[in-house]
């Protein structure tokens, strides 16, 4: 049993340390009230969908506190 747990720990460590490719996606947010570009930053993740989610989550968070942002991936 001890060898099985030790082997599993080694496999989990190798899996956690393996490098996965990430790509830079630009998130651009515009204040819908003024039309001014409010935020522009790069998100480094593995997929376009994940970047879109994070970008929209930023807008949702700001809007929850009274902002009026619309964000999209460029």
HTML snippet that shows the backbone in 3Dmol.js (N, CA, C, O; Angstrom):
<script src="https://3Dmol.org/build/3Dmol-min.js"></script>
<div id="view" style="width:600px;height:400px;position:relative"></div>
<script>
const pdb = `
ATOM      1  N   UNK A   1       0.823  -1.190   0.000  1.00  0.00           N
ATOM      2  CA  UNK A   1       0.000   0.000   0.000  1.00  0.00           C
ATOM      3  C   UNK A   1       0.869   1.256   0.000  1.00  0.00           C
ATOM      4  O   UNK A   1       0.564   2.228  -0.691  1.00  0.00           O
ATOM      5  N   UNK A   2       1.939   1.231   0.770  1.00  0.00           N
ATOM      6  CA  UNK A   2       2.835   2.375   0.866  1.00  0.00           C
ATOM      7  C   UNK A   2       3.457   2.693  -0.496  1.00  0.00           C
ATOM      8  O   UNK A   2       3.641   3.862  -0.834  1.00  0.00           O
ATOM      9  N   UNK A   3       3.780   1.663  -1.276  1.00  0.00           N
ATOM     10  CA  UNK A   3       4.381   1.869  -2.593  1.00  0.00           C
ATOM     11  C   UNK A   3       3.379   2.451  -3.586  1.00  0.00           C
ATOM     12  O   UNK A   3       3.748   3.240  -4.456  1.00  0.00           O
ATOM     13  N   UNK A   4       2.138   2.069  -3.456  1.00  0.00           N
ATOM     14  CA  UNK A   4       1.090   2.601  -4.334  1.00  0.00           C
ATOM     15  C   UNK A   4       0.893   4.090  -4.064  1.00  0.00           C
ATOM     16  O   UNK A   4       0.793   4.880  -5.003  1.00  0.00           O
ATOM     17  N   UNK A   5       0.838   4.473  -2.810  1.00  0.00           N
ATOM     18  CA  UNK A   5       0.653   5.884  -2.455  1.00  0.00           C
ATOM     19  C   UNK A   5       1.875   6.694  -2.886  1.00  0.00           C
ATOM     20  O   UNK A   5       1.728   7.803  -3.399  1.00  0.00           O
ATOM     21  N   UNK A   6       3.082   6.152  -2.682  1.00  0.00           N
ATOM     22  CA  UNK A   6       4.311   6.835  -3.097  1.00  0.00           C
ATOM     23  C   UNK A   6       4.360   7.008  -4.604  1.00  0.00           C
ATOM     24  O   UNK A   6       4.735   8.073  -5.096  1.00  0.00           O
ATOM     25  N   UNK A   7       3.987   5.977  -5.339  1.00  0.00           N
ATOM     26  CA  UNK A   7       3.968   6.058  -6.804  1.00  0.00           C
ATOM     27  C   UNK A   7       2.948   7.063  -7.300  1.00  0.00           C
ATOM     28  O   UNK A   7       3.199   7.789  -8.262  1.00  0.00           O
ATOM     29  N   UNK A   8       1.805   7.104  -6.648  1.00  0.00           N
ATOM     30  CA  UNK A   8       0.770   8.064  -7.012  1.00  0.00           C
ATOM     31  C   UNK A   8       1.252   9.487  -6.764  1.00  0.00           C
ATOM     32  O   UNK A   8       0.983  10.376  -7.571  1.00  0.00           O
ATOM     33  N   UNK A   9       1.953   9.714  -5.672  1.00  0.00           N
ATOM     34  CA  UNK A   9       2.490  11.043  -5.357  1.00  0.00           C
ATOM     35  C   UNK A   9       3.493  11.478  -6.421  1.00  0.00           C
ATOM     36  O   UNK A   9       3.503  12.639  -6.830  1.00  0.00           O
ATOM     37  N   UNK A  10       4.338  10.549  -6.870  1.00  0.00           N
ATOM     38  CA  UNK A  10       5.317  10.871  -7.918  1.00  0.00           C
ATOM     39  C   UNK A  10       4.602  11.229  -9.214  1.00  0.00           C
ATOM     40  O   UNK A  10       4.978  12.199  -9.872  1.00  0.00           O
ATOM     41  N   UNK A  11       3.592  10.477  -9.587  1.00  0.00           N
ATOM     42  CA  UNK A  11       2.857  10.761 -10.819  1.00  0.00           C
ATOM     43  C   UNK A  11       2.150  12.114 -10.757  1.00  0.00           C
ATOM     44  O   UNK A  11       2.141  12.857 -11.738  1.00  0.00           O
ATOM     45  N   UNK A  12       1.564  12.430  -9.613  1.00  0.00           N
ATOM     46  CA  UNK A  12       0.892  13.713  -9.455  1.00  0.00           C
ATOM     47  C   UNK A  12       1.889  14.868  -9.531  1.00  0.00           C
ATOM     48  O   UNK A  12       1.578  15.920 -10.088  1.00  0.00           O
ATOM     49  N   UNK A  13       3.072  14.677  -8.978  1.00  0.00           N
ATOM     50  CA  UNK A  13       4.107  15.709  -9.030  1.00  0.00           C
ATOM     51  C   UNK A  13       4.563  15.937 -10.462  1.00  0.00           C
ATOM     52  O   UNK A  13       4.733  17.083 -10.878  1.00  0.00           O
ATOM     53  N   UNK A  14       4.762  14.884 -11.211  1.00  0.00           N
ATOM     54  CA  UNK A  14       5.172  15.007 -12.606  1.00  0.00           C
ATOM     55  C   UNK A  14       4.082  15.698 -13.412  1.00  0.00           C
ATOM     56  O   UNK A  14       4.379  16.573 -14.225  1.00  0.00           O
ATOM     57  N   UNK A  15       2.845  15.328 -13.205  1.00  0.00           N
ATOM     58  CA  UNK A  15       1.733  15.942 -13.933  1.00  0.00           C
ATOM     59  C   UNK A  15       1.614  17.419 -13.592  1.00  0.00           C
ATOM     60  O   UNK A  15       1.338  18.231 -14.476  1.00  0.00           O
ATOM     61  N   UNK A  16       1.813  17.780 -12.350  1.00  0.00           N
ATOM     62  CA  UNK A  16       1.697  19.178 -11.933  1.00  0.00           C
ATOM     63  C   UNK A  16       2.837  20.018 -12.480  1.00  0.00           C
ATOM     64  O   UNK A  16       2.663  21.210 -12.732  1.00  0.00           O
ATOM     65  N   UNK A  17       4.000  19.409 -12.665  1.00  0.00           N
ATOM     66  CA  UNK A  17       5.168  20.161 -13.121  1.00  0.00           C
ATOM     67  C   UNK A  17       5.290  20.213 -14.633  1.00  0.00           C
ATOM     68  O   UNK A  17       6.095  20.987 -15.151  1.00  0.00           O
ATOM     69  N   UNK A  18       4.524  19.419 -15.351  1.00  0.00           N
ATOM     70  CA  UNK A  18       4.635  19.439 -16.800  1.00  0.00           C
ATOM     71  C   UNK A  18       4.128  20.773 -17.333  1.00  0.00           C
ATOM     72  O   UNK A  18       3.077  21.264 -16.922  1.00  0.00           O
ATOM     73  N   UNK A  19       4.899  21.351 -18.256  1.00  0.00           N
ATOM     74  CA  UNK A  19       4.582  22.685 -18.769  1.00  0.00           C
ATOM     75  C   UNK A  19       3.511  22.580 -19.844  1.00  0.00           C
ATOM     76  O   UNK A  19       3.610  21.762 -20.759  1.00  0.00           O
ATOM     77  N   UNK A  20       2.502  23.404 -19.724  1.00  0.00           N
ATOM     78  CA  UNK A  20       1.460  23.467 -20.735  1.00  0.00           C
ATOM     79  C   UNK A  20       1.610  24.782 -21.475  1.00  0.00           C
ATOM     80  O   UNK A  20       1.954  25.803 -20.879  1.00  0.00           O
ATOM     81  N   UNK A  21       1.353  24.758 -22.770  1.00  0.00           N
ATOM     82  CA  UNK A  21       1.474  25.970 -23.568  1.00  0.00           C
ATOM     83  C   UNK A  21       0.377  26.951 -23.197  1.00  0.00           C
ATOM     84  O   UNK A  21      -0.786  26.576 -23.046  1.00  0.00           O
ATOM     85  N   UNK A  22       0.758  28.203 -23.054  1.00  0.00           N
ATOM     86  CA  UNK A  22      -0.209  29.269 -22.835  1.00  0.00           C
ATOM     87  C   UNK A  22      -0.048  30.286 -23.936  1.00  0.00           C
ATOM     88  O   UNK A  22       1.020  30.406 -24.537  1.00  0.00           O
ATOM     89  N   UNK A  23      -1.095  31.004 -24.194  1.00  0.00           N
ATOM     90  CA  UNK A  23      -1.111  32.005 -25.252  1.00  0.00           C
ATOM     91  C   UNK A  23      -1.609  33.310 -24.663  1.00  0.00           C
ATOM     92  O   UNK A  23      -2.404  33.313 -23.723  1.00  0.00           O
ATOM     93  N   UNK A  24      -1.146  34.407 -25.211  1.00  0.00           N
ATOM     94  CA  UNK A  24      -1.567  35.720 -24.730  1.00  0.00           C
ATOM     95  C   UNK A  24      -2.782  36.214 -25.487  1.00  0.00           C
ATOM     96  O   UNK A  24      -2.756  36.296 -26.715  1.00  0.00           O
ATOM     97  N   UNK A  25      -3.831  36.539 -24.781  1.00  0.00           N
ATOM     98  CA  UNK A  25      -5.048  37.100 -25.369  1.00  0.00           C
ATOM     99  C   UNK A  25      -5.252  38.488 -24.768  1.00  0.00           C
ATOM    100  O   UNK A  25      -5.107  38.667 -23.559  1.00  0.00           O
ATOM    101  N   UNK A  26      -5.579  39.452 -25.590  1.00  0.00           N
ATOM    102  CA  UNK A  26      -5.773  40.816 -25.124  1.00  0.00           C
ATOM    103  C   UNK A  26      -7.231  41.066 -24.781  1.00  0.00           C
ATOM    104  O   UNK A  26      -8.127  40.830 -25.592  1.00  0.00           O
ATOM    105  N   UNK A  27      -7.450  41.546 -23.572  1.00  0.00           N
ATOM    106  CA  UNK A  27      -8.789  41.896 -23.103  1.00  0.00           C
ATOM    107  C   UNK A  27      -8.900  43.415 -23.120  1.00  0.00           C
ATOM    108  O   UNK A  27      -8.127  44.106 -22.456  1.00  0.00           O
ATOM    109  N   UNK A  28      -9.849  43.927 -23.871  1.00  0.00           N
ATOM    110  CA  UNK A  28     -10.056  45.370 -23.973  1.00  0.00           C
ATOM    111  C   UNK A  28     -11.449  45.688 -23.434  1.00  0.00           C
ATOM    112  O   UNK A  28     -12.449  45.120 -23.872  1.00  0.00           O
ATOM    113  N   UNK A  29     -11.485  46.609 -22.475  1.00  0.00           N
ATOM    114  CA  UNK A  29     -12.749  46.997 -21.863  1.00  0.00           C
ATOM    115  C   UNK A  29     -13.043  48.460 -22.165  1.00  0.00           C
ATOM    116  O   UNK A  29     -12.152  49.308 -22.114  1.00  0.00           O
ATOM    117  N   UNK A  30     -14.286  48.741 -22.476  1.00  0.00           N
ATOM    118  CA  UNK A  30     -14.728  50.091 -22.792  1.00  0.00           C
ATOM    119  C   UNK A  30     -15.842  50.493 -21.840  1.00  0.00           C
ATOM    120  O   UNK A  30     -16.758  49.717 -21.568  1.00  0.00           O
ATOM    121  N   UNK A  31     -15.749  51.717 -21.338  1.00  0.00           N
ATOM    122  CA  UNK A  31     -16.811  52.259 -20.493  1.00  0.00           C
ATOM    123  C   UNK A  31     -17.955  52.650 -21.414  1.00  0.00           C
ATOM    124  O   UNK A  31     -17.814  53.551 -22.241  1.00  0.00           O
ATOM    125  N   UNK A  32     -19.096  51.969 -21.271  1.00  0.00           N
ATOM    126  CA  UNK A  32     -20.234  52.223 -22.170  1.00  0.00           C
ATOM    127  C   UNK A  32     -20.864  53.590 -21.937  1.00  0.00           C
ATOM    128  O   UNK A  32     -21.561  54.100 -22.815  1.00  0.00           O
ATOM    129  N   UNK A  33     -20.637  54.191 -20.778  1.00  0.00           N
ATOM    130  CA  UNK A  33     -21.207  55.504 -20.498  1.00  0.00           C
ATOM    131  C   UNK A  33     -20.458  56.608 -21.241  1.00  0.00           C
ATOM    132  O   UNK A  33     -21.071  57.473 -21.865  1.00  0.00           O
ATOM    133  N   UNK A  34     -19.129  56.568 -21.166  1.00  0.00           N
ATOM    134  CA  UNK A  34     -18.319  57.631 -21.774  1.00  0.00           C
ATOM    135  C   UNK A  34     -17.742  57.234 -23.123  1.00  0.00           C
ATOM    136  O   UNK A  34     -17.365  58.098 -23.914  1.00  0.00           O
ATOM    137  N   UNK A  35     -17.670  55.938 -23.393  1.00  0.00           N
ATOM    138  CA  UNK A  35     -17.062  55.465 -24.629  1.00  0.00           C
ATOM    139  C   UNK A  35     -15.550  55.378 -24.540  1.00  0.00           C
ATOM    140  O   UNK A  35     -14.892  54.985 -25.504  1.00  0.00           O
ATOM    141  N   UNK A  36     -14.993  55.739 -23.394  1.00  0.00           N
ATOM    142  CA  UNK A  36     -13.541  55.713 -23.213  1.00  0.00           C
ATOM    143  C   UNK A  36     -13.056  54.290 -22.975  1.00  0.00           C
ATOM    144  O   UNK A  36     -13.717  53.482 -22.323  1.00  0.00           O
ATOM    145  N   UNK A  37     -11.877  54.012 -23.527  1.00  0.00           N
ATOM    146  CA  UNK A  37     -11.268  52.718 -23.262  1.00  0.00           C
ATOM    147  C   UNK A  37     -10.763  52.737 -21.833  1.00  0.00           C
ATOM    148  O   UNK A  37      -9.958  53.590 -21.459  1.00  0.00           O
ATOM    149  N   UNK A  38     -11.234  51.805 -21.048  1.00  0.00           N
ATOM    150  CA  UNK A  38     -10.941  51.823 -19.622  1.00  0.00           C
ATOM    151  C   UNK A  38      -9.780  50.913 -19.260  1.00  0.00           C
ATOM    152  O   UNK A  38      -8.906  51.296 -18.482  1.00  0.00           O
ATOM    153  N   UNK A  39      -9.768  49.719 -19.816  1.00  0.00           N
ATOM    154  CA  UNK A  39      -8.783  48.724 -19.410  1.00  0.00           C
ATOM    155  C   UNK A  39      -8.293  47.965 -20.631  1.00  0.00           C
ATOM    156  O   UNK A  39      -9.070  47.642 -21.529  1.00  0.00           O
ATOM    157  N   UNK A  40      -6.999  47.684 -20.654  1.00  0.00           N
ATOM    158  CA  UNK A  40      -6.423  46.848 -21.696  1.00  0.00           C
ATOM    159  C   UNK A  40      -5.329  46.025 -21.045  1.00  0.00           C
ATOM    160  O   UNK A  40      -4.360  46.576 -20.522  1.00  0.00           O
ATOM    161  N   UNK A  41      -5.478  44.711 -21.073  1.00  0.00           N
ATOM    162  CA  UNK A  41      -4.447  43.868 -20.489  1.00  0.00           C
ATOM    163  C   UNK A  41      -4.402  42.524 -21.192  1.00  0.00           C
ATOM    164  O   UNK A  41      -5.331  42.147 -21.907  1.00  0.00           O
ATOM    165  N   UNK A  42      -3.312  41.809 -20.979  1.00  0.00           N
ATOM    166  CA  UNK A  42      -3.100  40.509 -21.612  1.00  0.00           C
ATOM    167  C   UNK A  42      -3.355  39.403 -20.609  1.00  0.00           C
ATOM    168  O   UNK A  42      -2.883  39.453 -19.473  1.00  0.00           O
ATOM    169  N   UNK A  43      -4.106  38.405 -21.043  1.00  0.00           N
ATOM    170  CA  UNK A  43      -4.397  37.226 -20.234  1.00  0.00           C
ATOM    171  C   UNK A  43      -3.627  36.067 -20.858  1.00  0.00           C
ATOM    172  O   UNK A  43      -3.775  35.799 -22.050  1.00  0.00           O
ATOM    173  N   UNK A  44      -2.809  35.378 -20.068  1.00  0.00           N
ATOM    174  CA  UNK A  44      -2.046  34.234 -20.572  1.00  0.00           C
ATOM    175  C   UNK A  44      -2.691  32.946 -20.065  1.00  0.00           C
ATOM    176  O   UNK A  44      -2.546  32.579 -18.899  1.00  0.00           O
ATOM    177  N   UNK A  45      -3.401  32.273 -20.959  1.00  0.00           N
ATOM    178  CA  UNK A  45      -4.078  31.021 -20.627  1.00  0.00           C
ATOM    179  C   UNK A  45      -3.931  30.053 -21.792  1.00  0.00           C
ATOM    180  O   UNK A  45      -3.317  30.384 -22.807  1.00  0.00           O
ATOM    181  N   UNK A  46      -4.492  28.866 -21.648  1.00  0.00           N
ATOM    182  CA  UNK A  46      -4.353  27.830 -22.669  1.00  0.00           C
ATOM    183  C   UNK A  46      -5.362  27.966 -23.805  1.00  0.00           C
ATOM    184  O   UNK A  46      -5.052  27.609 -24.941  1.00  0.00           O
ATOM    185  N   UNK A  47      -6.558  28.473 -23.525  1.00  0.00           N
ATOM    186  CA  UNK A  47      -7.586  28.489 -24.563  1.00  0.00           C
ATOM    187  C   UNK A  47      -8.251  29.856 -24.688  1.00  0.00           C
ATOM    188  O   UNK A  47      -8.284  30.641 -23.741  1.00  0.00           O
ATOM    189  N   UNK A  48      -8.775  30.116 -25.876  1.00  0.00           N
ATOM    190  CA  UNK A  48      -9.504  31.351 -26.144  1.00  0.00           C
ATOM    191  C   UNK A  48     -10.744  31.441 -25.254  1.00  0.00           C
ATOM    192  O   UNK A  48     -11.080  32.516 -24.756  1.00  0.00           O
ATOM    193  N   UNK A  49     -11.419  30.315 -25.057  1.00  0.00           N
ATOM    194  CA  UNK A  49     -12.621  30.294 -24.225  1.00  0.00           C
ATOM    195  C   UNK A  49     -12.337  30.696 -22.787  1.00  0.00           C
ATOM    196  O   UNK A  49     -13.116  31.424 -22.172  1.00  0.00           O
ATOM    197  N   UNK A  50     -11.221  30.219 -22.255  1.00  0.00           N
ATOM    198  CA  UNK A  50     -10.841  30.571 -20.890  1.00  0.00           C
ATOM    199  C   UNK A  50     -10.519  32.067 -20.793  1.00  0.00           C
ATOM    200  O   UNK A  50     -10.883  32.723 -19.818  1.00  0.00           O
ATOM    201  N   UNK A  51      -9.840  32.592 -21.801  1.00  0.00           N
ATOM    202  CA  UNK A  51      -9.522  34.025 -21.817  1.00  0.00           C
ATOM    203  C   UNK A  51     -10.798  34.855 -21.885  1.00  0.00           C
ATOM    204  O   UNK A  51     -10.923  35.863 -21.190  1.00  0.00           O
ATOM    205  N   UNK A  52     -11.749  34.433 -22.723  1.00  0.00           N
ATOM    206  CA  UNK A  52     -13.018  35.144 -22.835  1.00  0.00           C
ATOM    207  C   UNK A  52     -13.788  35.146 -21.531  1.00  0.00           C
ATOM    208  O   UNK A  52     -14.393  36.149 -21.152  1.00  0.00           O
ATOM    209  N   UNK A  53     -13.758  34.019 -20.853  1.00  0.00           N
ATOM    210  CA  UNK A  53     -14.442  33.919 -19.562  1.00  0.00           C
ATOM    211  C   UNK A  53     -13.828  34.889 -18.559  1.00  0.00           C
ATOM    212  O   UNK A  53     -14.551  35.605 -17.867  1.00  0.00           O
ATOM    213  N   UNK A  54     -12.495  34.917 -18.475  1.00  0.00           N
ATOM    214  CA  UNK A  54     -11.809  35.784 -17.526  1.00  0.00           C
ATOM    215  C   UNK A  54     -12.033  37.261 -17.856  1.00  0.00           C
ATOM    216  O   UNK A  54     -12.200  38.087 -16.959  1.00  0.00           O
ATOM    217  N   UNK A  55     -12.034  37.579 -19.135  1.00  0.00           N
ATOM    218  CA  UNK A  55     -12.253  38.961 -19.567  1.00  0.00           C
ATOM    219  C   UNK A  55     -13.667  39.409 -19.195  1.00  0.00           C
ATOM    220  O   UNK A  55     -13.849  40.501 -18.657  1.00  0.00           O
ATOM    221  N   UNK A  56     -14.651  38.584 -19.474  1.00  0.00           N
ATOM    222  CA  UNK A  56     -16.037  38.916 -19.139  1.00  0.00           C
ATOM    223  C   UNK A  56     -16.263  38.930 -17.630  1.00  0.00           C
ATOM    224  O   UNK A  56     -17.080  39.700 -17.125  1.00  0.00           O
ATOM    225  N   UNK A  57     -15.540  38.080 -16.921  1.00  0.00           N
ATOM    226  CA  UNK A  57     -15.647  38.063 -15.467  1.00  0.00           C
ATOM    227  C   UNK A  57     -15.152  39.390 -14.888  1.00  0.00           C
ATOM    228  O   UNK A  57     -15.697  39.885 -13.901  1.00  0.00           O
ATOM    229  N   UNK A  58     -14.124  39.957 -15.504  1.00  0.00           N
ATOM    230  CA  UNK A  58     -13.628  41.274 -15.065  1.00  0.00           C
ATOM    231  C   UNK A  58     -14.739  42.315 -15.216  1.00  0.00           C
ATOM    232  O   UNK A  58     -14.979  43.106 -14.303  1.00  0.00           O
ATOM    233  N   UNK A  59     -15.409  42.314 -16.355  1.00  0.00           N
ATOM    234  CA  UNK A  59     -16.500  43.268 -16.585  1.00  0.00           C
ATOM    235  C   UNK A  59     -17.633  43.040 -15.591  1.00  0.00           C
ATOM    236  O   UNK A  59     -18.174  43.997 -15.036  1.00  0.00           O
ATOM    237  N   UNK A  60     -17.993  41.788 -15.365  1.00  0.00           N
ATOM    238  CA  UNK A  60     -19.077  41.481 -14.423  1.00  0.00           C
ATOM    239  C   UNK A  60     -18.746  41.970 -13.019  1.00  0.00           C
ATOM    240  O   UNK A  60     -19.613  42.489 -12.316  1.00  0.00           O
ATOM    241  N   UNK A  61     -17.494  41.803 -12.616  1.00  0.00           N
ATOM    242  CA  UNK A  61     -17.081  42.241 -11.287  1.00  0.00           C
ATOM    243  C   UNK A  61     -17.166  43.756 -11.164  1.00  0.00           C
ATOM    244  O   UNK A  61     -17.700  44.269 -10.181  1.00  0.00           O
ATOM    245  N   UNK A  62     -16.647  44.473 -12.153  1.00  0.00           N
ATOM    246  CA  UNK A  62     -16.692  45.941 -12.124  1.00  0.00           C
ATOM    247  C   UNK A  62     -18.135  46.426 -12.168  1.00  0.00           C
ATOM    248  O   UNK A  62     -18.503  47.343 -11.434  1.00  0.00           O
ATOM    249  N   UNK A  63     -18.949  45.823 -13.016  1.00  0.00           N
ATOM    250  CA  UNK A  63     -20.342  46.240 -13.153  1.00  0.00           C
ATOM    251  C   UNK A  63     -21.149  45.973 -11.878  1.00  0.00           C
ATOM    252  O   UNK A  63     -22.109  46.688 -11.589  1.00  0.00           O
ATOM    253  N   UNK A  64     -20.764  44.956 -11.126  1.00  0.00           N
ATOM    254  CA  UNK A  64     -21.448  44.667  -9.869  1.00  0.00           C
ATOM    255  C   UNK A  64     -21.247  45.785  -8.851  1.00  0.00           C
ATOM    256  O   UNK A  64     -22.044  45.944  -7.927  1.00  0.00           O
ATOM    257  N   UNK A  65     -20.181  46.555  -9.027  1.00  0.00           N
ATOM    258  CA  UNK A  65     -19.894  47.667  -8.116  1.00  0.00           C
ATOM    259  C   UNK A  65     -20.246  49.014  -8.739  1.00  0.00           C
ATOM    260  O   UNK A  65     -19.693  50.043  -8.349  1.00  0.00           O
ATOM    261  N   UNK A  66     -21.153  49.010  -9.696  1.00  0.00           N
ATOM    262  CA  UNK A  66     -21.651  50.259 -10.260  1.00  0.00           C
ATOM    263  C   UNK A  66     -20.984  50.711 -11.549  1.00  0.00           C
ATOM    264  O   UNK A  66     -21.295  51.792 -12.050  1.00  0.00           O
ATOM    265  N   UNK A  67     -20.085  49.922 -12.092  1.00  0.00           N
ATOM    266  CA  UNK A  67     -19.438  50.287 -13.349  1.00  0.00           C
ATOM    267  C   UNK A  67     -20.352  50.023 -14.530  1.00  0.00           C
ATOM    268  O   UNK A  67     -21.463  49.515 -14.372  1.00  0.00           O
ATOM    269  N   UNK A  68     -19.876  50.369 -15.704  1.00  0.00           N
ATOM    270  CA  UNK A  68     -20.653  50.116 -16.923  1.00  0.00           C
ATOM    271  C   UNK A  68     -19.680  49.718 -18.028  1.00  0.00           C
ATOM    272  O   UNK A  68     -19.570  50.398 -19.049  1.00  0.00           O
ATOM    273  N   UNK A  69     -18.974  48.602 -17.810  1.00  0.00           N
ATOM    274  CA  UNK A  69     -17.963  48.148 -18.758  1.00  0.00           C
ATOM    275  C   UNK A  69     -18.495  47.075 -19.692  1.00  0.00           C
ATOM    276  O   UNK A  69     -19.375  46.284 -19.353  1.00  0.00           O
ATOM    277  N   UNK A  70     -17.921  47.090 -20.880  1.00  0.00           N
ATOM    278  CA  UNK A  70     -18.138  45.997 -21.825  1.00  0.00           C
ATOM    279  C   UNK A  70     -16.752  45.543 -22.249  1.00  0.00           C
ATOM    280  O   UNK A  70     -15.967  46.337 -22.768  1.00  0.00           O
ATOM    281  N   UNK A  71     -16.450  44.279 -22.032  1.00  0.00           N
ATOM    282  CA  UNK A  71     -15.114  43.750 -22.319  1.00  0.00           C
ATOM    283  C   UNK A  71     -15.192  42.688 -23.400  1.00  0.00           C
ATOM    284  O   UNK A  71     -16.179  41.963 -23.517  1.00  0.00           O
ATOM    285  N   UNK A  72     -14.126  42.614 -24.188  1.00  0.00           N
ATOM    286  CA  UNK A  72     -14.036  41.583 -25.220  1.00  0.00           C
ATOM    287  C   UNK A  72     -12.585  41.255 -25.492  1.00  0.00           C
ATOM    288  O   UNK A  72     -11.690  42.053 -25.214  1.00  0.00           O
ATOM    289  N   UNK A  73     -12.363  40.076 -26.038  1.00  0.00           N
ATOM    290  CA  UNK A  73     -11.020  39.653 -26.417  1.00  0.00           C
ATOM    291  C   UNK A  73     -10.731  40.185 -27.820  1.00  0.00           C
ATOM    292  O   UNK A  73     -11.517  39.998 -28.750  1.00  0.00           O
ATOM    293  N   UNK A  74      -9.585  40.853 -27.947  1.00  0.00           N
ATOM    294  CA  UNK A  74      -9.146  41.358 -29.269  1.00  0.00           C
ATOM    295  C   UNK A  74      -8.348  40.309 -29.976  1.00  0.00           C
ATOM    296  O   UNK A  74      -7.889  40.532 -31.097  1.00  0.00           O
TER     297      UNK A  74
END
`;
const viewer = $3Dmol.createViewer("view");
viewer.addModel(pdb, "pdb");
viewer.setStyle({}, {cartoon: {color: "spectrum"}});
viewer.zoomTo();
viewer.render();
</script>
